Amino acid sequence: MWWSTANTAEKKQRPEKEQRQHSYMQLVHLYHADLYRYSCWICKNTDIAEDLVQDTYLRAWKSIDLLQNEASAKAWLFTILRHENARRFERKQFQYQEVEQDLLLDEHQVSPEQLYSQQQLLKQLESLEPEYSEPLILQLIGGFSGDEIAQLLSLNLNTVNTRLFRARKQLRDLLTDESARERKNG
Amino acid sequence: MDELEVRRRLLTDPYRLSAEQQEQLKQDPDSQQFHQDILQLDQQIRQLLSPPVPNTLEHSLLLQQHKYKQQQQKRFYQHLVALAASVAFLAGFALNWSFFLYGSQSLGENSLAHVYHEEPYMQQRMTALSLADVNLKLADFDAQLSASDYNVVFANYCNFRGSRSLHLVLDTEQGLMTVFVVPKENSLSFEAEFHDDKYQGRSIATHKAILVMVSDKAETLQRGEQQVLNSLQFKA
């Protein structure tokens, strides 16, 4: 009958649509928190970070058909976020450096001493060259492997490994210096 | 693997240890301690960089996508409506245009239109054409005119809505009469008799072509018809 063919065509189409919707919801559910954290790190401002995550997901939805592999979804989203962030700077050249850094700190149930040491750590982390801190943050927040970071930053694996090594090494050196100085002062 | 290499590897990636590294860790408590230190520092950094995620974020991400989808759908239908409107407009325009171009649909209307078109020039063309000239043109329709008691004063091809036809004006005793020789295959609807305020006409279908005769007097038409039928022969 004439309607039966139309019906089957519709049936074929619907799962694809639903599939797309489903994978979008999965992407949101699984990765929004990590993306938000990473976004906070690169924006240094929670409001802008939230906007950036929104932009990222909108862009992701528009090109969700390009996502072939669920396993690479997280790295894909991080790449989009980095692009969107770059676009943000193309659009307007605002300086967000003035924004309070301790917005990043999780201030729940922290003693003053802990808060102090956390602030110290943050200061050290930010004193690292961005080329060193960037792979480290991706490894820590994104949980990416060396290969994935290399792909995200368009670097080769050896460079990424070297930078990861130097980032941790410098951080440890800075912290031991700090504690040594404190001991001396104290 | 010397100690430096062990530490370098642990500092690079403390999460994805090779089998070799794991084996080495088991045997060396110092390395174990080093590994633990790294993980602890990482954990501190991770805590540091874990601002509370807004509760509404997940919801608003889903909402934004939903809105975007609806907007797209709306835009799609708007485009569809715009397209349909354009098509309707063009169709209407084309229809009007075709009515304008092919306003007269029937054989009679078409013939009268041709008569009116030539009418102003008829007064100047009262010289008779030679029978040979007329027959040359009639040959296209497999027809032949024999000598008769009227003169042909005008003979020219004309277009009857795509069909090449012959437009003849005869000067008979009773007055001027127009005769069209129209091929049988034409796109006009056949009309045996027709008239308007000034002219009247008759169509006769012969086995080869349609003869349409138009005159302003009924008498001319009646006598002329007989004369034409007598003198005009179609080849078999």
Interface residues (C-beta under 8 A of the other chain):
Chain A: Y24 M25 V28 H29 H32 A33 Y36 R37 C40 W41 T46 E50 V53 Q54 Y57 L58 W61 L103 L104 L105 D106 H108 Q118 L121 L122 L125 L136 I137 Q139 L140 I141 G143 S145 G146 N161 L164 F165 R168 K169 L171 R172 L175
Chain B: R8 L11 T12 D13 Y15 R16 I38 L41 D42 Q44 I45 R46 Q47 L48 L49 S50 P51 P52 V53 P54 L57 E58 S60 L61 L62 Q64 Q65 Y68
